[in-house]
Amino acid sequence: MIMHKNITILVLGGYGETGKVFCRYLLQETSARVIVAGRRLAKAEALVEQLQQNFPPDRIAARYTDAADVESLRQSFQDIDLVLVAATTTQWAKQIAVAALEAQVDYLDIYFQQDVYPVLATLQPQIQAAGRCFITQAGFHPGLPAAYMRQGAQYFDQYDQAIVAFAMQTQIQDFQSILEIVDMVADYQPEFWQNGQWKIGTYQDAISVNYGNRFGVRSSLPLSMVEIKSLPEQLGLQEAGVFTTGFNWFIDYLVFSLIALSNTVKKGLFRQVWAKLFVFGLNTFSSQQAGVVFLLKAAGKKQGKHRAVEIFSDHDDAYEFTVVPVIACLHQYLNDDIRQPGLWMMGHLVDPDKLITDMQAMGINIQTSINDAS
């Protein structure tokens, strides 16, 4: 499914592990011109040379862009239509967004950290007034939880429960991509919706989830996601939450404990050390069963009878599973189906039906099962 709207997309962090996958999918699934951008110009140029072997050379270019340098951002954004932030540059999130506004371009990010949204939300009036479309919290976590919860609503007259859970396993090369997880662990204070109100979660609130043949039954802990905060009241839910598994014994019991301990001394202490130790533990002690499982377990009533619904999705590659939902979102954006002024979370903006159909077309296995009480 190739969109034929000709635009130029600058991928900030385009030579990173996730960024590389974005560049390939953008060239494959759209007709956009792609600029691979970041501080390491040699890496960007090497990726461009590699991609030009399979795609028209005039569709791909490299560009030096330093997210920490406002002037560099301004210059880089001059001749583009959309900036796609695929780098872990959360400390520069606001100035990247401001530079996009000044250049009158649209914006999309895949930041994992949940404290970025309130920062971007301060720019909402300017984004709206400028007529720009800013999409944040894109990817699969965040990104898919709200979309799957919204998708589940169509199967019920009374929608009572929506539990999203995911498990993933992958090899990591660059510790920089783990810094966001280190920060999340340091600030771990998960919330989930139970009996019609938000509850602060603890390790005692873990649930057992069947992740199918890939990962089996695993204990899963609650995880805060800003994208689901408004959904329980919108959808009439009594229970809702996002849950995820741990990684392995080394990370869960040693690395996480060290992160928590160091943060009692000073927030962010030894941040890069813990990220490197995390990568070592992930690559050394994890099982060889790579991939992602992401699912929605929903319950409620249909025509007065109890109904349970599961939307189960899995894929062999965690990077591709992060990128494909964003490409599906961009298909809707490029079609002008969802492009509208303002700051939007991906999971709220997309049409869930179209998103899931598009993800399936790009190779994601997604199955929906419905069980009605007899």
Contacts in CASP RR format, 6 or more apart in sequence:
PFRMAT RR
TARGET T0000
AUTHOR 0000-0000-0000
METHOD contacts of the structure
MODEL  1
MIMHKNITILVLGGYGETGKVFCRYLLQETSARVIVAGRRLAKAEALVEQ
LQQNFPPDRIAARYTDAADVESLRQSFQDIDLVLVAATTTQWAKQIAVAA
LEAQVDYLDIYFQQDVYPVLATLQPQIQAAGRCFITQAGFHPGLPAAYMR
QGAQYFDQYDQAIVAFAMQTQIQDFQSILEIVDMVADYQPEFWQNGQWKI
GTYQDAISVNYGNRFGVRSSLPLSMVEIKSLPEQLGLQEAGVFTTGFNWF
IDYLVFSLIALSNTVKKGLFRQVWAKLFVFGLNTFSSQQAGVVFLLKAAG
KKQGKHRAVEIFSDHDDAYEFTVVPVIACLHQYLNDDIRQPGLWMMGHLV
DPDKLITDMQAMGINIQTSINDAS
1 29 0 8 1.000
1 331 0 8 1.000
1 358 0 8 1.000
1 361 0 8 1.000
1 362 0 8 1.000
2 29 0 8 1.000
2 30 0 8 1.000
2 31 0 8 1.000
3 29 0 8 1.000
3 30 0 8 1.000
3 31 0 8 1.000
3 32 0 8 1.000
3 330 0 8 1.000
3 331 0 8 1.000
3 334 0 8 1.000
3 335 0 8 1.000
4 31 0 8 1.000
5 30 0 8 1.000
5 31 0 8 1.000
5 32 0 8 1.000
5 334 0 8 1.000
5 335 0 8 1.000
6 31 0 8 1.000
6 32 0 8 1.000
6 33 0 8 1.000
7 32 0 8 1.000
7 33 0 8 1.000
7 81 0 8 1.000
7 82 0 8 1.000
7 334 0 8 1.000
8 32 0 8 1.000
8 33 0 8 1.000
8 34 0 8 1.000
8 35 0 8 1.000
8 79 0 8 1.000
8 80 0 8 1.000
8 81 0 8 1.000
8 82 0 8 1.000
9 26 0 8 1.000
9 30 0 8 1.000
9 32 0 8 1.000
9 33 0 8 1.000
9 34 0 8 1.000
9 35 0 8 1.000
9 80 0 8 1.000
9 81 0 8 1.000
9 82 0 8 1.000
9 83 0 8 1.000
9 84 0 8 1.000
10 35 0 8 1.000
10 37 0 8 1.000
10 63 0 8 1.000
10 65 0 8 1.000
10 76 0 8 1.000
10 77 0 8 1.000
10 80 0 8 1.000
10 82 0 8 1.000
10 83 0 8 1.000
10 84 0 8 1.000
11 19 0 8 1.000
11 22 0 8 1.000
11 23 0 8 1.000
11 26 0 8 1.000
11 34 0 8 1.000
11 35 0 8 1.000
11 36 0 8 1.000
11 37 0 8 1.000
11 84 0 8 1.000
11 86 0 8 1.000
12 37 0 8 1.000
12 38 0 8 1.000
12 65 0 8 1.000
12 67 0 8 1.000
12 83 0 8 1.000
12 84 0 8 1.000
12 85 0 8 1.000
12 86 0 8 1.000
12 87 0 8 1.000
12 89 0 8 1.000
12 96 0 8 1.000
13 19 0 8 1.000
13 36 0 8 1.000
13 37 0 8 1.000
13 38 0 8 1.000
13 85 0 8 1.000
13 86 0 8 1.000
13 87 0 8 1.000
14 20 0 8 1.000
14 22 0 8 1.000
14 23 0 8 1.000
14 36 0 8 1.000
14 37 0 8 1.000
14 38 0 8 1.000
14 44 0 8 1.000
14 47 0 8 1.000
14 86 0 8 1.000
14 87 0 8 1.000
15 36 0 8 1.000
15 38 0 8 1.000
15 40 0 8 1.000
15 43 0 8 1.000
15 44 0 8 1.000
15 46 0 8 1.000
15 47 0 8 1.000
16 43 0 8 1.000
16 86 0 8 1.000
16 87 0 8 1.000
16 174 0 8 1.000
16 177 0 8 1.000
17 172 0 8 1.000
17 173 0 8 1.000
17 174 0 8 1.000
17 177 0 8 1.000
17 319 0 8 1.000
18 86 0 8 1.000
18 110 0 8 1.000
18 177 0 8 1.000
18 319 0 8 1.000
18 322 0 8 1.000
18 323 0 8 1.000
19 86 0 8 1.000
19 87 0 8 1.000
19 323 0 8 1.000
20 47 0 8 1.000
21 319 0 8 1.000
21 320 0 8 1.000
21 322 0 8 1.000
21 323 0 8 1.000
22 84 0 8 1.000
22 86 0 8 1.000
22 323 0 8 1.000
22 326 0 8 1.000
22 327 0 8 1.000
23 34 0 8 1.000
23 36 0 8 1.000
23 47 0 8 1.000
23 51 0 8 1.000
23 60 0 8 1.000
24 51 0 8 1.000
25 320 0 8 1.000
25 323 0 8 1.000
25 324 0 8 1.000
25 327 0 8 1.000
25 362 0 8 1.000
26 32 0 8 1.000
26 34 0 8 1.000
26 84 0 8 1.000
26 327 0 8 1.000
26 330 0 8 1.000
27 34 0 8 1.000
27 51 0 8 1.000
27 54 0 8 1.000
27 55 0 8 1.000
27 59 0 8 1.000
27 60 0 8 1.000
28 55 0 8 1.000
29 327 0 8 1.000
29 331 0 8 1.000
29 362 0 8 1.000
30 327 0 8 1.000
30 330 0 8 1.000
30 331 0 8 1.000
30 334 0 8 1.000
32 59 0 8 1.000
32 334 0 8 1.000
33 58 0 8 1.000
33 59 0 8 1.000
33 60 0 8 1.000
33 61 0 8 1.000
34 51 0 8 1.000
34 59 0 8 1.000
34 60 0 8 1.000
34 61 0 8 1.000
35 60 0 8 1.000
35 61 0 8 1.000
35 62 0 8 1.000
35 63 0 8 1.000
35 80 0 8 1.000
36 44 0 8 1.000
36 47 0 8 1.000
36 48 0 8 1.000
36 51 0 8 1.000
36 60 0 8 1.000
36 61 0 8 1.000
36 62 0 8 1.000
36 63 0 8 1.000
37 44 0 8 1.000
37 62 0 8 1.000
37 63 0 8 1.000
37 64 0 8 1.000
37 65 0 8 1.000
37 76 0 8 1.000
38 44 0 8 1.000
38 63 0 8 1.000
38 64 0 8 1.000
38 65 0 8 1.000
38 66 0 8 1.000
38 67 0 8 1.000
38 87 0 8 1.000
39 64 0 8 1.000
39 65 0 8 1.000
39 66 0 8 1.000
39 67 0 8 1.000
41 62 0 8 1.000
41 63 0 8 1.000
41 64 0 8 1.000
44 62 0 8 1.000
44 63 0 8 1.000
44 64 0 8 1.000
45 62 0 8 1.000
47 62 0 8 1.000
48 60 0 8 1.000
48 61 0 8 1.000
48 62 0 8 1.000
51 60 0 8 1.000
52 60 0 8 1.000
63 76 0 8 1.000
64 72 0 8 1.000
64 76 0 8 1.000
65 72 0 8 1.000
65 73 0 8 1.000
65 76 0 8 1.000
66 72 0 8 1.000
66 73 0 8 1.000
67 73 0 8 1.000
67 87 0 8 1.000
67 89 0 8 1.000
67 92 0 8 1.000
67 95 0 8 1.000
67 96 0 8 1.000
68 89 0 8 1.000
68 92 0 8 1.000
70 95 0 8 1.000
70 99 0 8 1.000
73 95 0 8 1.000
73 96 0 8 1.000
73 99 0 8 1.000
74 99 0 8 1.000
74 102 0 8 1.000
74 103 0 8 1.000
77 83 0 8 1.000
77 99 0 8 1.000
77 100 0 8 1.000
77 102 0 8 1.000
77 103 0 8 1.000
77 105 0 8 1.000
78 103 0 8 1.000
80 103 0 8 1.000
80 105 0 8 1.000
81 105 0 8 1.000
81 106 0 8 1.000
82 105 0 8 1.000
82 106 0 8 1.000
82 107 0 8 1.000
82 108 0 8 1.000
83 96 0 8 1.000
83 100 0 8 1.000
83 105 0 8 1.000
83 106 0 8 1.000
83 107 0 8 1.000
83 108 0 8 1.000
84 108 0 8 1.000
84 109 0 8 1.000
84 326 0 8 1.000
85 93 0 8 1.000
85 96 0 8 1.000
85 107 0 8 1.000
85 108 0 8 1.000
85 109 0 8 1.000
85 110 0 8 1.000
85 111 0 8 1.000
86 110 0 8 1.000
88 111 0 8 1.000
88 176 0 8 1.000
88 177 0 8 1.000
88 179 0 8 1.000
88 180 0 8 1.000
89 96 0 8 1.000
90 111 0 8 1.000
90 113 0 8 1.000
90 115 0 8 1.000
90 116 0 8 1.000
90 180 0 8 1.000
90 183 0 8 1.000
93 109 0 8 1.000
93 111 0 8 1.000
93 116 0 8 1.000
93 119 0 8 1.000
93 120 0 8 1.000
94 119 0 8 1.000
94 120 0 8 1.000
94 122 0 8 1.000
94 123 0 8 1.000
96 107 0 8 1.000
96 109 0 8 1.000
97 107 0 8 1.000
97 120 0 8 1.000
97 123 0 8 1.000
97 134 0 8 1.000
98 123 0 8 1.000
100 106 0 8 1.000
100 107 0 8 1.000
100 132 0 8 1.000
100 134 0 8 1.000
101 123 0 8 1.000
101 126 0 8 1.000
101 127 0 8 1.000
101 130 0 8 1.000
101 132 0 8 1.000
104 130 0 8 1.000
104 132 0 8 1.000
105 132 0 8 1.000
106 132 0 8 1.000
106 133 0 8 1.000
106 134 0 8 1.000
106 135 0 8 1.000
106 333 0 8 1.000
106 339 0 8 1.000
107 132 0 8 1.000
107 133 0 8 1.000
107 134 0 8 1.000
107 135 0 8 1.000
107 136 0 8 1.000
108 134 0 8 1.000
108 135 0 8 1.000
108 136 0 8 1.000
108 138 0 8 1.000
108 326 0 8 1.000
108 329 0 8 1.000
108 330 0 8 1.000
108 346 0 8 1.000
109 116 0 8 1.000
109 135 0 8 1.000
109 136 0 8 1.000
109 137 0 8 1.000
109 138 0 8 1.000
110 138 0 8 1.000
110 139 0 8 1.000
110 322 0 8 1.000
110 326 0 8 1.000
111 136 0 8 1.000
111 137 0 8 1.000
111 180 0 8 1.000
112 141 0 8 1.000
112 142 0 8 1.000
112 180 0 8 1.000
112 181 0 8 1.000
112 184 0 8 1.000
113 180 0 8 1.000
113 183 0 8 1.000
113 184 0 8 1.000
114 142 0 8 1.000
114 184 0 8 1.000
114 224 0 8 1.000
114 225 0 8 1.000
114 226 0 8 1.000
115 187 0 8 1.000
116 136 0 8 1.000
117 136 0 8 1.000
117 137 0 8 1.000
117 226 0 8 1.000
117 345 0 8 1.000
120 134 0 8 1.000
120 136 0 8 1.000
120 343 0 8 1.000
121 343 0 8 1.000
123 134 0 8 1.000
123 343 0 8 1.000
124 342 0 8 1.000
124 343 0 8 1.000
127 134 0 8 1.000
127 341 0 8 1.000
127 342 0 8 1.000
127 343 0 8 1.000
128 341 0 8 1.000
128 342 0 8 1.000
128 343 0 8 1.000
130 341 0 8 1.000
131 341 0 8 1.000
131 342 0 8 1.000
132 341 0 8 1.000
132 342 0 8 1.000
133 333 0 8 1.000
133 339 0 8 1.000
133 340 0 8 1.000
133 341 0 8 1.000
133 342 0 8 1.000
133 344 0 8 1.000
134 342 0 8 1.000
134 343 0 8 1.000
134 344 0 8 1.000
135 329 0 8 1.000
135 333 0 8 1.000
135 344 0 8 1.000
135 345 0 8 1.000
135 346 0 8 1.000
135 349 0 8 1.000
136 343 0 8 1.000
136 344 0 8 1.000
136 345 0 8 1.000
136 346 0 8 1.000
137 143 0 8 1.000
137 226 0 8 1.000
137 227 0 8 1.000
137 345 0 8 1.000
137 346 0 8 1.000
137 347 0 8 1.000
138 325 0 8 1.000
138 326 0 8 1.000
138 329 0 8 1.000
138 346 0 8 1.000
139 322 0 8 1.000
139 323 0 8 1.000
139 325 0 8 1.000
139 326 0 8 1.000
139 346 0 8 1.000
140 166 0 8 1.000
140 292 0 8 1.000
140 294 0 8 1.000
140 321 0 8 1.000
140 322 0 8 1.000
140 325 0 8 1.000
141 166 0 8 1.000
141 223 0 8 1.000
141 225 0 8 1.000
141 242 0 8 1.000
141 244 0 8 1.000
141 294 0 8 1.000
142 225 0 8 1.000
142 226 0 8 1.000
142 227 0 8 1.000
142 345 0 8 1.000
142 346 0 8 1.000
142 347 0 8 1.000
143 227 0 8 1.000
143 325 0 8 1.000
143 345 0 8 1.000
143 346 0 8 1.000
143 347 0 8 1.000
144 164 0 8 1.000
144 294 0 8 1.000
144 325 0 8 1.000
144 347 0 8 1.000
145 164 0 8 1.000
145 225 0 8 1.000
145 227 0 8 1.000
145 228 0 8 1.000
145 241 0 8 1.000
145 242 0 8 1.000
145 347 0 8 1.000
146 225 0 8 1.000
146 227 0 8 1.000
146 228 0 8 1.000
146 231 0 8 1.000
146 345 0 8 1.000
146 346 0 8 1.000
146 347 0 8 1.000
146 348 0 8 1.000
147 325 0 8 1.000
147 346 0 8 1.000
147 347 0 8 1.000
147 350 0 8 1.000
147 352 0 8 1.000
147 355 0 8 1.000
147 356 0 8 1.000
148 162 0 8 1.000
148 164 0 8 1.000
148 294 0 8 1.000
148 295 0 8 1.000
148 296 0 8 1.000
148 311 0 8 1.000
148 352 0 8 1.000
149 162 0 8 1.000
149 164 0 8 1.000
149 228 0 8 1.000
149 231 0 8 1.000
149 235 0 8 1.000
149 240 0 8 1.000
149 296 0 8 1.000
149 298 0 8 1.000
150 231 0 8 1.000
150 235 0 8 1.000
150 347 0 8 1.000
150 348 0 8 1.000
150 352 0 8 1.000
151 296 0 8 1.000
151 311 0 8 1.000
151 352 0 8 1.000
151 353 0 8 1.000
151 355 0 8 1.000
151 356 0 8 1.000
152 159 0 8 1.000
152 162 0 8 1.000
152 296 0 8 1.000
152 298 0 8 1.000
152 309 0 8 1.000
152 311 0 8 1.000
152 352 0 8 1.000
153 159 0 8 1.000
153 235 0 8 1.000
155 298 0 8 1.000
155 302 0 8 1.000
155 307 0 8 1.000
155 309 0 8 1.000
155 370 0 8 1.000
156 298 0 8 1.000
156 300 0 8 1.000
156 301 0 8 1.000
156 302 0 8 1.000
156 307 0 8 1.000
156 309 0 8 1.000
157 301 0 8 1.000
157 302 0 8 1.000
157 303 0 8 1.000
157 304 0 8 1.000
158 300 0 8 1.000
158 301 0 8 1.000
158 302 0 8 1.000
158 304 0 8 1.000
159 235 0 8 1.000
159 236 0 8 1.000
159 237 0 8 1.000
159 298 0 8 1.000
159 300 0 8 1.000
160 236 0 8 1.000
160 237 0 8 1.000
160 238 0 8 1.000
160 239 0 8 1.000
160 299 0 8 1.000
160 300 0 8 1.000
160 301 0 8 1.000
161 237 0 8 1.000
161 238 0 8 1.000
161 239 0 8 1.000
161 240 0 8 1.000
161 297 0 8 1.000
161 298 0 8 1.000
161 299 0 8 1.000
161 300 0 8 1.000
162 231 0 8 1.000
162 235 0 8 1.000
162 237 0 8 1.000
162 239 0 8 1.000
162 240 0 8 1.000
162 241 0 8 1.000
162 296 0 8 1.000
162 297 0 8 1.000
162 298 0 8 1.000
163 207 0 8 1.000
163 239 0 8 1.000
163 240 0 8 1.000
163 241 0 8 1.000
163 243 0 8 1.000
163 296 0 8 1.000
163 297 0 8 1.000
163 298 0 8 1.000
164 228 0 8 1.000
164 241 0 8 1.000
164 242 0 8 1.000
164 243 0 8 1.000
164 294 0 8 1.000
164 295 0 8 1.000
164 296 0 8 1.000
165 207 0 8 1.000
165 209 0 8 1.000
165 211 0 8 1.000
165 220 0 8 1.000
165 242 0 8 1.000
165 243 0 8 1.000
165 244 0 8 1.000
165 294 0 8 1.000
165 295 0 8 1.000
165 297 0 8 1.000
166 242 0 8 1.000
166 243 0 8 1.000
166 244 0 8 1.000
166 245 0 8 1.000
166 292 0 8 1.000
166 293 0 8 1.000
166 294 0 8 1.000
166 295 0 8 1.000
167 209 0 8 1.000
167 211 0 8 1.000
167 214 0 8 1.000
167 215 0 8 1.000
167 218 0 8 1.000
167 220 0 8 1.000
167 244 0 8 1.000
167 245 0 8 1.000
167 292 0 8 1.000
167 293 0 8 1.000
168 291 0 8 1.000
168 292 0 8 1.000
168 293 0 8 1.000
168 318 0 8 1.000
168 321 0 8 1.000
169 215 0 8 1.000
169 286 0 8 1.000
169 287 0 8 1.000
169 289 0 8 1.000
169 290 0 8 1.000
169 291 0 8 1.000
169 292 0 8 1.000
169 318 0 8 1.000
170 282 0 8 1.000
170 290 0 8 1.000
170 291 0 8 1.000
170 317 0 8 1.000
170 318 0 8 1.000
170 319 0 8 1.000
171 282 0 8 1.000
171 283 0 8 1.000
171 290 0 8 1.000
172 178 0 8 1.000
172 279 0 8 1.000
172 282 0 8 1.000
172 283 0 8 1.000
173 279 0 8 1.000
174 279 0 8 1.000
175 272 0 8 1.000
175 275 0 8 1.000
175 276 0 8 1.000
175 278 0 8 1.000
175 279 0 8 1.000
176 275 0 8 1.000
178 275 0 8 1.000
178 278 0 8 1.000
178 279 0 8 1.000
178 282 0 8 1.000
179 271 0 8 1.000
179 272 0 8 1.000
179 275 0 8 1.000
181 275 0 8 1.000
181 278 0 8 1.000
182 259 0 8 1.000
182 268 0 8 1.000
182 271 0 8 1.000
182 274 0 8 1.000
182 275 0 8 1.000
182 278 0 8 1.000
183 268 0 8 1.000
183 271 0 8 1.000
185 256 0 8 1.000
185 259 0 8 1.000
185 260 0 8 1.000
186 259 0 8 1.000
186 260 0 8 1.000
186 263 0 8 1.000
186 267 0 8 1.000
186 268 0 8 1.000
188 260 0 8 1.000
189 200 0 8 1.000
189 201 0 8 1.000
189 224 0 8 1.000
190 200 0 8 1.000
190 201 0 8 1.000
190 205 0 8 1.000
190 221 0 8 1.000
190 222 0 8 1.000
190 223 0 8 1.000
190 224 0 8 1.000
191 198 0 8 1.000
191 199 0 8 1.000
191 200 0 8 1.000
191 201 0 8 1.000
191 222 0 8 1.000
191 224 0 8 1.000
192 198 0 8 1.000
192 199 0 8 1.000
192 201 0 8 1.000
192 205 0 8 1.000
192 222 0 8 1.000
192 239 0 8 1.000
192 240 0 8 1.000
192 241 0 8 1.000
192 242 0 8 1.000
192 243 0 8 1.000
193 199 0 8 1.000
193 228 0 8 1.000
193 232 0 8 1.000
193 237 0 8 1.000
193 238 0 8 1.000
193 239 0 8 1.000
193 240 0 8 1.000
193 241 0 8 1.000
194 238 0 8 1.000
194 239 0 8 1.000
195 238 0 8 1.000
195 239 0 8 1.000
196 232 0 8 1.000
196 237 0 8 1.000
196 238 0 8 1.000
196 239 0 8 1.000
199 205 0 8 1.000
201 222 0 8 1.000
203 221 0 8 1.000
205 221 0 8 1.000
205 222 0 8 1.000
206 219 0 8 1.000
206 220 0 8 1.000
206 221 0 8 1.000
206 222 0 8 1.000
206 243 0 8 1.000
207 219 0 8 1.000
207 220 0 8 1.000
207 243 0 8 1.000
208 217 0 8 1.000
208 218 0 8 1.000
208 219 0 8 1.000
208 220 0 8 1.000
209 217 0 8 1.000
209 218 0 8 1.000
209 219 0 8 1.000
209 220 0 8 1.000
209 243 0 8 1.000
209 245 0 8 1.000
209 295 0 8 1.000
209 297 0 8 1.000
210 216 0 8 1.000
210 217 0 8 1.000
211 217 0 8 1.000
211 218 0 8 1.000
211 245 0 8 1.000
211 293 0 8 1.000
211 295 0 8 1.000
212 293 0 8 1.000
212 312 0 8 1.000
214 289 0 8 1.000
214 291 0 8 1.000
214 293 0 8 1.000
214 314 0 8 1.000
215 245 0 8 1.000
215 289 0 8 1.000
215 293 0 8 1.000
218 245 0 8 1.000
218 246 0 8 1.000
219 245 0 8 1.000
219 246 0 8 1.000
220 243 0 8 1.000
220 244 0 8 1.000
220 245 0 8 1.000
220 246 0 8 1.000
221 243 0 8 1.000
221 244 0 8 1.000
221 245 0 8 1.000
221 246 0 8 1.000
222 241 0 8 1.000
222 242 0 8 1.000
222 243 0 8 1.000
223 242 0 8 1.000
223 243 0 8 1.000
223 244 0 8 1.000
224 242 0 8 1.000
225 241 0 8 1.000
225 242 0 8 1.000
226 345 0 8 1.000
227 345 0 8 1.000
227 346 0 8 1.000
227 347 0 8 1.000
227 348 0 8 1.000
228 240 0 8 1.000
228 241 0 8 1.000
228 242 0 8 1.000
231 237 0 8 1.000
231 240 0 8 1.000
232 238 0 8 1.000
232 240 0 8 1.000
246 252 0 8 1.000
247 281 0 8 1.000
247 282 0 8 1.000
247 286 0 8 1.000
248 281 0 8 1.000
248 282 0 8 1.000
248 285 0 8 1.000
248 286 0 8 1.000
248 287 0 8 1.000
249 285 0 8 1.000
250 281 0 8 1.000
250 284 0 8 1.000
250 285 0 8 1.000
251 278 0 8 1.000
251 281 0 8 1.000
251 282 0 8 1.000
251 285 0 8 1.000
255 274 0 8 1.000
255 277 0 8 1.000
255 278 0 8 1.000
255 281 0 8 1.000
258 270 0 8 1.000
258 274 0 8 1.000
258 277 0 8 1.000
259 274 0 8 1.000
262 268 0 8 1.000
262 269 0 8 1.000
262 270 0 8 1.000
262 274 0 8 1.000
263 269 0 8 1.000
290 316 0 8 1.000
290 317 0 8 1.000
290 318 0 8 1.000
291 314 0 8 1.000
291 315 0 8 1.000
291 316 0 8 1.000
291 317 0 8 1.000
291 318 0 8 1.000
291 321 0 8 1.000
292 314 0 8 1.000
292 315 0 8 1.000
292 317 0 8 1.000
292 318 0 8 1.000
292 321 0 8 1.000
293 312 0 8 1.000
293 313 0 8 1.000
293 314 0 8 1.000
294 313 0 8 1.000
294 314 0 8 1.000
294 321 0 8 1.000
295 310 0 8 1.000
295 311 0 8 1.000
295 312 0 8 1.000
295 313 0 8 1.000
296 309 0 8 1.000
296 310 0 8 1.000
296 311 0 8 1.000
297 308 0 8 1.000
297 309 0 8 1.000
297 310 0 8 1.000
298 308 0 8 1.000
298 309 0 8 1.000
298 310 0 8 1.000
298 311 0 8 1.000
299 306 0 8 1.000
299 307 0 8 1.000
299 308 0 8 1.000
299 309 0 8 1.000
300 306 0 8 1.000
300 307 0 8 1.000
300 308 0 8 1.000
301 307 0 8 1.000
302 372 0 8 1.000
305 372 0 8 1.000
305 373 0 8 1.000
306 372 0 8 1.000
306 373 0 8 1.000
307 370 0 8 1.000
307 371 0 8 1.000
307 372 0 8 1.000
307 373 0 8 1.000
308 370 0 8 1.000
308 371 0 8 1.000
309 368 0 8 1.000
309 369 0 8 1.000
309 370 0 8 1.000
309 371 0 8 1.000
310 368 0 8 1.000
310 369 0 8 1.000
311 356 0 8 1.000
311 366 0 8 1.000
311 367 0 8 1.000
311 368 0 8 1.000
312 366 0 8 1.000
312 367 0 8 1.000
312 368 0 8 1.000
312 369 0 8 1.000
313 359 0 8 1.000
313 364 0 8 1.000
313 365 0 8 1.000
313 366 0 8 1.000
313 367 0 8 1.000
314 364 0 8 1.000
314 365 0 8 1.000
315 321 0 8 1.000
315 324 0 8 1.000
315 363 0 8 1.000
315 364 0 8 1.000
315 365 0 8 1.000
321 364 0 8 1.000
324 359 0 8 1.000
324 362 0 8 1.000
324 363 0 8 1.000
324 364 0 8 1.000
325 346 0 8 1.000
325 355 0 8 1.000
325 359 0 8 1.000
326 346 0 8 1.000
327 358 0 8 1.000
327 362 0 8 1.000
328 350 0 8 1.000
328 354 0 8 1.000
328 355 0 8 1.000
328 358 0 8 1.000
328 359 0 8 1.000
328 362 0 8 1.000
329 338 0 8 1.000
329 346 0 8 1.000
329 349 0 8 1.000
329 350 0 8 1.000
329 355 0 8 1.000
331 354 0 8 1.000
331 358 0 8 1.000
332 338 0 8 1.000
332 350 0 8 1.000
332 351 0 8 1.000
332 354 0 8 1.000
332 355 0 8 1.000
333 339 0 8 1.000
337 351 0 8 1.000
337 354 0 8 1.000
338 344 0 8 1.000
338 349 0 8 1.000
338 350 0 8 1.000
338 351 0 8 1.000
356 366 0 8 1.000
359 366 0 8 1.000
360 366 0 8 1.000
END
